[in-house]
Amino acid sequence: MKMKKMILTGVVLAATTLTSLSNVQADTTFKDVPANHWSTKAIYDLTNRKVVQGYGNNIFGFG
């Protein structure tokens, strides 16, 4: 039983680590999203996940 817990803990830890190592920078960069803004990371993360896409021509529609 103790061995099962250790293996399960290792698997969960590995899965968590591997899924959190995604690259934040999208293939597309938006000209109107400031690099130092608090939402930049989230915008590019959601772009990578195909949740948002912007308006085209490298314009996100920020602000």
HTML snippet that shows the backbone in 3Dmol.js (N, CA, C, O; Angstrom):
<script src="https://3Dmol.org/build/3Dmol-min.js"></script>
<div id="view" style="width:600px;height:400px;position:relative"></div>
<script>
const pdb = `
ATOM      1  N   MET A   1       0.830  -1.195   0.000  1.00  0.00           N
ATOM      2  CA  MET A   1       0.000   0.000   0.000  1.00  0.00           C
ATOM      3  C   MET A   1       0.870   1.252   0.000  1.00  0.00           C
ATOM      4  O   MET A   1       0.569   2.220  -0.698  1.00  0.00           O
ATOM      5  N   LYS A   2       1.944   1.235   0.778  1.00  0.00           N
ATOM      6  CA  LYS A   2       2.821   2.387   0.845  1.00  0.00           C
ATOM      7  C   LYS A   2       3.509   2.609  -0.505  1.00  0.00           C
ATOM      8  O   LYS A   2       3.721   3.748  -0.922  1.00  0.00           O
ATOM      9  N   MET A   3       3.851   1.519  -1.179  1.00  0.00           N
ATOM     10  CA  MET A   3       4.501   1.608  -2.483  1.00  0.00           C
ATOM     11  C   MET A   3       3.548   2.204  -3.518  1.00  0.00           C
ATOM     12  O   MET A   3       3.973   2.979  -4.375  1.00  0.00           O
ATOM     13  N   LYS A   4       2.259   1.848  -3.446  1.00  0.00           N
ATOM     14  CA  LYS A   4       1.267   2.397  -4.363  1.00  0.00           C
ATOM     15  C   LYS A   4       1.150   3.908  -4.197  1.00  0.00           C
ATOM     16  O   LYS A   4       1.057   4.641  -5.182  1.00  0.00           O
ATOM     17  N   LYS A   5       1.155   4.370  -2.950  1.00  0.00           N
ATOM     18  CA  LYS A   5       1.069   5.806  -2.681  1.00  0.00           C
ATOM     19  C   LYS A   5       2.284   6.532  -3.235  1.00  0.00           C
ATOM     20  O   LYS A   5       2.157   7.620  -3.797  1.00  0.00           O
ATOM     21  N   MET A   6       3.457   5.938  -3.080  1.00  0.00           N
ATOM     22  CA  MET A   6       4.679   6.565  -3.587  1.00  0.00           C
ATOM     23  C   MET A   6       4.653   6.642  -5.114  1.00  0.00           C
ATOM     24  O   MET A   6       5.028   7.662  -5.692  1.00  0.00           O
ATOM     25  N   ILE A   7       4.216   5.577  -5.758  1.00  0.00           N
ATOM     26  CA  ILE A   7       4.147   5.570  -7.222  1.00  0.00           C
ATOM     27  C   ILE A   7       3.108   6.578  -7.707  1.00  0.00           C
ATOM     28  O   ILE A   7       3.360   7.338  -8.641  1.00  0.00           O
ATOM     29  N   LEU A   8       1.950   6.581  -7.072  1.00  0.00           N
ATOM     30  CA  LEU A   8       0.901   7.520  -7.447  1.00  0.00           C
ATOM     31  C   LEU A   8       1.366   8.959  -7.259  1.00  0.00           C
ATOM     32  O   LEU A   8       1.114   9.811  -8.111  1.00  0.00           O
ATOM     33  N   THR A   9       2.037   9.231  -6.156  1.00  0.00           N
ATOM     34  CA  THR A   9       2.570  10.566  -5.905  1.00  0.00           C
ATOM     35  C   THR A   9       3.567  10.958  -6.989  1.00  0.00           C
ATOM     36  O   THR A   9       3.544  12.091  -7.472  1.00  0.00           O
ATOM     37  N   GLY A  10       4.430  10.044  -7.370  1.00  0.00           N
ATOM     38  CA  GLY A  10       5.408  10.314  -8.422  1.00  0.00           C
ATOM     39  C   GLY A  10       4.760  10.592  -9.766  1.00  0.00           C
ATOM     40  O   GLY A  10       5.174  11.501 -10.486  1.00  0.00           O
ATOM     41  N   VAL A  11       3.747   9.812 -10.102  1.00  0.00           N
ATOM     42  CA  VAL A  11       3.048  10.002 -11.374  1.00  0.00           C
ATOM     43  C   VAL A  11       2.332  11.351 -11.401  1.00  0.00           C
ATOM     44  O   VAL A  11       2.409  12.078 -12.392  1.00  0.00           O
ATOM     45  N   VAL A  12       1.644  11.681 -10.326  1.00  0.00           N
ATOM     46  CA  VAL A  12       0.934  12.961 -10.255  1.00  0.00           C
ATOM     47  C   VAL A  12       1.922  14.122 -10.317  1.00  0.00           C
ATOM     48  O   VAL A  12       1.676  15.110 -11.009  1.00  0.00           O
ATOM     49  N   LEU A  13       3.022  14.011  -9.608  1.00  0.00           N
ATOM     50  CA  LEU A  13       4.043  15.058  -9.619  1.00  0.00           C
ATOM     51  C   LEU A  13       4.639  15.230 -11.012  1.00  0.00           C
ATOM     52  O   LEU A  13       4.823  16.356 -11.474  1.00  0.00           O
ATOM     53  N   ALA A  14       4.935  14.133 -11.672  1.00  0.00           N
ATOM     54  CA  ALA A  14       5.498  14.202 -13.023  1.00  0.00           C
ATOM     55  C   ALA A  14       4.500  14.819 -13.999  1.00  0.00           C
ATOM     56  O   ALA A  14       4.870  15.656 -14.822  1.00  0.00           O
ATOM     57  N   ALA A  15       3.249  14.410 -13.909  1.00  0.00           N
ATOM     58  CA  ALA A  15       2.228  14.954 -14.810  1.00  0.00           C
ATOM     59  C   ALA A  15       2.030  16.447 -14.585  1.00  0.00           C
ATOM     60  O   ALA A  15       1.889  17.210 -15.541  1.00  0.00           O
ATOM     61  N   THR A  16       2.020  16.856 -13.335  1.00  0.00           N
ATOM     62  CA  THR A  16       1.863  18.268 -13.016  1.00  0.00           C
ATOM     63  C   THR A  16       3.037  19.080 -13.533  1.00  0.00           C
ATOM     64  O   THR A  16       2.852  20.159 -14.095  1.00  0.00           O
ATOM     65  N   THR A  17       4.234  18.568 -13.347  1.00  0.00           N
ATOM     66  CA  THR A  17       5.431  19.273 -13.800  1.00  0.00           C
ATOM     67  C   THR A  17       5.459  19.375 -15.313  1.00  0.00           C
ATOM     68  O   THR A  17       5.753  20.444 -15.849  1.00  0.00           O
ATOM     69  N   LEU A  18       5.165  18.305 -16.006  1.00  0.00           N
ATOM     70  CA  LEU A  18       5.227  18.314 -17.464  1.00  0.00           C
ATOM     71  C   LEU A  18       4.172  19.210 -18.094  1.00  0.00           C
ATOM     72  O   LEU A  18       4.436  19.839 -19.119  1.00  0.00           O
ATOM     73  N   THR A  19       2.998  19.282 -17.511  1.00  0.00           N
ATOM     74  CA  THR A  19       1.960  20.137 -18.088  1.00  0.00           C
ATOM     75  C   THR A  19       2.192  21.603 -17.783  1.00  0.00           C
ATOM     76  O   THR A  19       1.674  22.460 -18.500  1.00  0.00           O
ATOM     77  N   SER A  20       2.946  21.921 -16.752  1.00  0.00           N
ATOM     78  CA  SER A  20       3.185  23.322 -16.419  1.00  0.00           C
ATOM     79  C   SER A  20       4.410  23.890 -17.114  1.00  0.00           C
ATOM     80  O   SER A  20       4.718  25.069 -16.941  1.00  0.00           O
ATOM     81  N   LEU A  21       5.117  23.082 -17.898  1.00  0.00           N
ATOM     82  CA  LEU A  21       6.315  23.548 -18.577  1.00  0.00           C
ATOM     83  C   LEU A  21       6.038  24.022 -20.002  1.00  0.00           C
ATOM     84  O   LEU A  21       6.947  24.032 -20.833  1.00  0.00           O
ATOM     85  N   SER A  22       4.819  24.407 -20.292  1.00  0.00           N
ATOM     86  CA  SER A  22       4.498  24.845 -21.645  1.00  0.00           C
ATOM     87  C   SER A  22       5.111  26.209 -21.926  1.00  0.00           C
ATOM     88  O   SER A  22       5.272  27.039 -21.031  1.00  0.00           O
ATOM     89  N   ASN A  23       5.444  26.412 -23.174  1.00  0.00           N
ATOM     90  CA  ASN A  23       6.029  27.676 -23.602  1.00  0.00           C
ATOM     91  C   ASN A  23       4.929  28.722 -23.651  1.00  0.00           C
ATOM     92  O   ASN A  23       3.874  28.488 -24.240  1.00  0.00           O
ATOM     93  N   VAL A  24       5.166  29.866 -23.042  1.00  0.00           N
ATOM     94  CA  VAL A  24       4.151  30.902 -22.956  1.00  0.00           C
ATOM     95  C   VAL A  24       4.094  31.730 -24.232  1.00  0.00           C
ATOM     96  O   VAL A  24       3.022  32.208 -24.604  1.00  0.00           O
ATOM     97  N   GLN A  25       5.197  31.906 -24.896  1.00  0.00           N
ATOM     98  CA  GLN A  25       5.245  32.730 -26.092  1.00  0.00           C
ATOM     99  C   GLN A  25       4.506  32.048 -27.241  1.00  0.00           C
ATOM    100  O   GLN A  25       4.779  30.892 -27.561  1.00  0.00           O
ATOM    101  N   ALA A  26       3.590  32.752 -27.845  1.00  0.00           N
ATOM    102  CA  ALA A  26       2.825  32.209 -28.960  1.00  0.00           C
ATOM    103  C   ALA A  26       3.619  32.323 -30.252  1.00  0.00           C
ATOM    104  O   ALA A  26       4.586  33.080 -30.338  1.00  0.00           O
ATOM    105  N   ASP A  27       3.196  31.559 -31.258  1.00  0.00           N
ATOM    106  CA  ASP A  27       3.807  31.684 -32.575  1.00  0.00           C
ATOM    107  C   ASP A  27       3.569  33.079 -33.133  1.00  0.00           C
ATOM    108  O   ASP A  27       4.415  33.622 -33.844  1.00  0.00           O
ATOM    109  N   THR A  28       2.434  33.647 -32.815  1.00  0.00           N
ATOM    110  CA  THR A  28       2.081  34.988 -33.248  1.00  0.00           C
ATOM    111  C   THR A  28       2.383  35.962 -32.127  1.00  0.00           C
ATOM    112  O   THR A  28       2.086  35.688 -30.964  1.00  0.00           O
ATOM    113  N   THR A  29       2.967  37.085 -32.467  1.00  0.00           N
ATOM    114  CA  THR A  29       3.130  38.152 -31.486  1.00  0.00           C
ATOM    115  C   THR A  29       2.201  39.286 -31.887  1.00  0.00           C
ATOM    116  O   THR A  29       2.036  39.582 -33.071  1.00  0.00           O
ATOM    117  N   PHE A  30       1.609  39.901 -30.908  1.00  0.00           N
ATOM    118  CA  PHE A  30       0.670  40.983 -31.155  1.00  0.00           C
ATOM    119  C   PHE A  30       1.372  42.321 -30.959  1.00  0.00           C
ATOM    120  O   PHE A  30       2.019  42.554 -29.938  1.00  0.00           O
ATOM    121  N   LYS A  31       1.233  43.199 -31.956  1.00  0.00           N
ATOM    122  CA  LYS A  31       1.888  44.508 -31.900  1.00  0.00           C
ATOM    123  C   LYS A  31       1.300  45.397 -30.814  1.00  0.00           C
ATOM    124  O   LYS A  31       1.985  46.283 -30.303  1.00  0.00           O
ATOM    125  N   ASP A  32       0.051  45.174 -30.460  1.00  0.00           N
ATOM    126  CA  ASP A  32      -0.618  46.066 -29.517  1.00  0.00           C
ATOM    127  C   ASP A  32      -0.675  45.527 -28.084  1.00  0.00           C
ATOM    128  O   ASP A  32      -1.371  46.097 -27.244  1.00  0.00           O
ATOM    129  N   VAL A  33       0.041  44.447 -27.795  1.00  0.00           N
ATOM    130  CA  VAL A  33       0.089  43.903 -26.432  1.00  0.00           C
ATOM    131  C   VAL A  33       1.457  44.225 -25.840  1.00  0.00           C
ATOM    132  O   VAL A  33       2.464  43.675 -26.287  1.00  0.00           O
ATOM    133  N   PRO A  34       1.512  45.119 -24.830  1.00  0.00           N
ATOM    134  CA  PRO A  34       2.796  45.480 -24.227  1.00  0.00           C
ATOM    135  C   PRO A  34       3.451  44.279 -23.544  1.00  0.00           C
ATOM    136  O   PRO A  34       2.780  43.506 -22.859  1.00  0.00           O
ATOM    137  N   ALA A  35       4.750  44.127 -23.733  1.00  0.00           N
ATOM    138  CA  ALA A  35       5.485  42.987 -23.167  1.00  0.00           C
ATOM    139  C   ALA A  35       5.473  42.997 -21.642  1.00  0.00           C
ATOM    140  O   ALA A  35       5.542  41.937 -21.020  1.00  0.00           O
ATOM    141  N   ASN A  36       5.387  44.170 -21.034  1.00  0.00           N
ATOM    142  CA  ASN A  36       5.463  44.259 -19.573  1.00  0.00           C
ATOM    143  C   ASN A  36       4.090  44.382 -18.903  1.00  0.00           C
ATOM    144  O   ASN A  36       4.021  44.668 -17.708  1.00  0.00           O
ATOM    145  N   HIS A  37       3.008  44.174 -19.640  1.00  0.00           N
ATOM    146  CA  HIS A  37       1.672  44.282 -19.060  1.00  0.00           C
ATOM    147  C   HIS A  37       1.341  43.020 -18.266  1.00  0.00           C
ATOM    148  O   HIS A  37       1.827  41.937 -18.593  1.00  0.00           O
ATOM    149  N   TRP A  38       0.523  43.152 -17.230  1.00  0.00           N
ATOM    150  CA  TRP A  38       0.207  42.013 -16.359  1.00  0.00           C
ATOM    151  C   TRP A  38      -0.555  40.907 -17.086  1.00  0.00           C
ATOM    152  O   TRP A  38      -0.510  39.755 -16.655  1.00  0.00           O
ATOM    153  N   SER A  39      -1.246  41.223 -18.167  1.00  0.00           N
ATOM    154  CA  SER A  39      -2.050  40.208 -18.852  1.00  0.00           C
ATOM    155  C   SER A  39      -1.350  39.555 -20.043  1.00  0.00           C
ATOM    156  O   SER A  39      -1.918  38.662 -20.671  1.00  0.00           O
ATOM    157  N   THR A  40      -0.146  39.977 -20.363  1.00  0.00           N
ATOM    158  CA  THR A  40       0.552  39.471 -21.549  1.00  0.00           C
ATOM    159  C   THR A  40       0.710  37.958 -21.517  1.00  0.00           C
ATOM    160  O   THR A  40       0.436  37.286 -22.511  1.00  0.00           O
ATOM    161  N   LYS A  41       1.143  37.423 -20.401  1.00  0.00           N
ATOM    162  CA  LYS A  41       1.351  35.978 -20.284  1.00  0.00           C
ATOM    163  C   LYS A  41       0.046  35.223 -20.538  1.00  0.00           C
ATOM    164  O   LYS A  41       0.035  34.219 -21.250  1.00  0.00           O
ATOM    165  N   ALA A  42      -1.039  35.701 -19.961  1.00  0.00           N
ATOM    166  CA  ALA A  42      -2.337  35.043 -20.135  1.00  0.00           C
ATOM    167  C   ALA A  42      -2.823  35.138 -21.581  1.00  0.00           C
ATOM    168  O   ALA A  42      -3.387  34.180 -22.109  1.00  0.00           O
ATOM    169  N   ILE A  43      -2.608  36.280 -22.217  1.00  0.00           N
ATOM    170  CA  ILE A  43      -3.032  36.451 -23.611  1.00  0.00           C
ATOM    171  C   ILE A  43      -2.325  35.453 -24.508  1.00  0.00           C
ATOM    172  O   ILE A  43      -2.963  34.794 -25.329  1.00  0.00           O
ATOM    173  N   TYR A  44      -1.003  35.334 -24.356  1.00  0.00           N
ATOM    174  CA  TYR A  44      -0.256  34.404 -25.201  1.00  0.00           C
ATOM    175  C   TYR A  44      -0.550  32.944 -24.840  1.00  0.00           C
ATOM    176  O   TYR A  44      -0.537  32.075 -25.712  1.00  0.00           O
ATOM    177  N   ASP A  45      -0.810  32.677 -23.575  1.00  0.00           N
ATOM    178  CA  ASP A  45      -1.174  31.317 -23.176  1.00  0.00           C
ATOM    179  C   ASP A  45      -2.504  30.913 -23.813  1.00  0.00           C
ATOM    180  O   ASP A  45      -2.628  29.813 -24.350  1.00  0.00           O
ATOM    181  N   LEU A  46      -3.485  31.794 -23.752  1.00  0.00           N
ATOM    182  CA  LEU A  46      -4.789  31.506 -24.356  1.00  0.00           C
ATOM    183  C   LEU A  46      -4.704  31.445 -25.879  1.00  0.00           C
ATOM    184  O   LEU A  46      -5.461  30.711 -26.514  1.00  0.00           O
ATOM    185  N   THR A  47      -3.791  32.211 -26.466  1.00  0.00           N
ATOM    186  CA  THR A  47      -3.575  32.136 -27.912  1.00  0.00           C
ATOM    187  C   THR A  47      -3.003  30.777 -28.289  1.00  0.00           C
ATOM    188  O   THR A  47      -3.433  30.175 -29.272  1.00  0.00           O
ATOM    189  N   ASN A  48      -2.037  30.290 -27.516  1.00  0.00           N
ATOM    190  CA  ASN A  48      -1.453  28.968 -27.775  1.00  0.00           C
ATOM    191  C   ASN A  48      -2.486  27.863 -27.661  1.00  0.00           C
ATOM    192  O   ASN A  48      -2.423  26.872 -28.388  1.00  0.00           O
ATOM    193  N   ARG A  49      -3.427  28.026 -26.762  1.00  0.00           N
ATOM    194  CA  ARG A  49      -4.466  27.012 -26.551  1.00  0.00           C
ATOM    195  C   ARG A  49      -5.640  27.173 -27.518  1.00  0.00           C
ATOM    196  O   ARG A  49      -6.620  26.431 -27.443  1.00  0.00           O
ATOM    197  N   LYS A  50      -5.537  28.140 -28.420  1.00  0.00           N
ATOM    198  CA  LYS A  50      -6.577  28.403 -29.434  1.00  0.00           C
ATOM    199  C   LYS A  50      -7.899  28.846 -28.817  1.00  0.00           C
ATOM    200  O   LYS A  50      -8.965  28.590 -29.377  1.00  0.00           O
ATOM    201  N   VAL A  51      -7.829  29.515 -27.654  1.00  0.00           N
ATOM    202  CA  VAL A  51      -9.028  30.050 -27.016  1.00  0.00           C
ATOM    203  C   VAL A  51      -9.343  31.428 -27.585  1.00  0.00           C
ATOM    204  O   VAL A  51     -10.508  31.760 -27.800  1.00  0.00           O
ATOM    205  N   VAL A  52      -8.312  32.231 -27.830  1.00  0.00           N
ATOM    206  CA  VAL A  52      -8.444  33.550 -28.449  1.00  0.00           C
ATOM    207  C   VAL A  52      -7.504  33.607 -29.640  1.00  0.00           C
ATOM    208  O   VAL A  52      -6.551  32.831 -29.720  1.00  0.00           O
ATOM    209  N   GLN A  53      -7.767  34.525 -30.569  1.00  0.00           N
ATOM    210  CA  GLN A  53      -6.895  34.604 -31.727  1.00  0.00           C
ATOM    211  C   GLN A  53      -6.573  36.025 -32.161  1.00  0.00           C
ATOM    212  O   GLN A  53      -5.681  36.209 -32.989  1.00  0.00           O
ATOM    213  N   GLY A  54      -7.238  37.010 -31.655  1.00  0.00           N
ATOM    214  CA  GLY A  54      -6.988  38.374 -32.093  1.00  0.00           C
ATOM    215  C   GLY A  54      -7.746  38.679 -33.377  1.00  0.00           C
ATOM    216  O   GLY A  54      -8.570  37.887 -33.835  1.00  0.00           O
ATOM    217  N   TYR A  55      -7.450  39.847 -33.949  1.00  0.00           N
ATOM    218  CA  TYR A  55      -8.166  40.317 -35.128  1.00  0.00           C
ATOM    219  C   TYR A  55      -7.435  40.069 -36.441  1.00  0.00           C
ATOM    220  O   TYR A  55      -7.978  40.366 -37.505  1.00  0.00           O
ATOM    221  N   GLY A  56      -6.233  39.541 -36.396  1.00  0.00           N
ATOM    222  CA  GLY A  56      -5.436  39.362 -37.604  1.00  0.00           C
ATOM    223  C   GLY A  56      -4.423  40.485 -37.744  1.00  0.00           C
ATOM    224  O   GLY A  56      -4.471  41.462 -36.996  1.00  0.00           O
ATOM    225  N   ASN A  57      -3.518  40.357 -38.686  1.00  0.00           N
ATOM    226  CA  ASN A  57      -2.455  41.347 -38.906  1.00  0.00           C
ATOM    227  C   ASN A  57      -1.675  41.644 -37.633  1.00  0.00           C
ATOM    228  O   ASN A  57      -1.229  42.773 -37.428  1.00  0.00           O
ATOM    229  N   ASN A  58      -1.508  40.644 -36.780  1.00  0.00           N
ATOM    230  CA  ASN A  58      -0.791  40.764 -35.508  1.00  0.00           C
ATOM    231  C   ASN A  58      -1.411  41.793 -34.569  1.00  0.00           C
ATOM    232  O   ASN A  58      -0.696  42.433 -33.797  1.00  0.00           O
ATOM    233  N   ILE A  59      -2.717  41.958 -34.623  1.00  0.00           N
ATOM    234  CA  ILE A  59      -3.441  42.863 -33.735  1.00  0.00           C
ATOM    235  C   ILE A  59      -4.344  42.015 -32.842  1.00  0.00           C
ATOM    236  O   ILE A  59      -5.147  41.219 -33.328  1.00  0.00           O
ATOM    237  N   PHE A  60      -4.201  42.198 -31.537  1.00  0.00           N
ATOM    238  CA  PHE A  60      -5.041  41.463 -30.596  1.00  0.00           C
ATOM    239  C   PHE A  60      -6.332  42.218 -30.300  1.00  0.00           C
ATOM    240  O   PHE A  60      -7.373  41.603 -30.068  1.00  0.00           O
ATOM    241  N   GLY A  61      -6.269  43.542 -30.307  1.00  0.00           N
ATOM    242  CA  GLY A  61      -7.424  44.350 -29.928  1.00  0.00           C
ATOM    243  C   GLY A  61      -7.321  44.774 -28.480  1.00  0.00           C
ATOM    244  O   GLY A  61      -8.330  44.943 -27.795  1.00  0.00           O
ATOM    245  N   PHE A  62      -6.095  44.944 -28.019  1.00  0.00           N
ATOM    246  CA  PHE A  62      -5.804  45.290 -26.633  1.00  0.00           C
ATOM    247  C   PHE A  62      -6.197  46.736 -26.375  1.00  0.00           C
ATOM    248  O   PHE A  62      -5.729  47.643 -27.063  1.00  0.00           O
ATOM    249  N   GLY A  63      -7.050  46.952 -25.389  1.00  0.00           N
ATOM    250  CA  GLY A  63      -7.406  48.290 -24.957  1.00  0.00           C
ATOM    251  C   GLY A  63      -8.192  49.007 -25.978  1.00  0.00           C
ATOM    252  O   GLY A  63      -8.574  50.158 -25.766  1.00  0.00           O
TER     253      GLY A  63
END
`;
const viewer = $3Dmol.createViewer("view");
viewer.addModel(pdb, "pdb");
viewer.setStyle({}, {cartoon: {color: "spectrum"}});
viewer.zoomTo();
viewer.render();
</script>
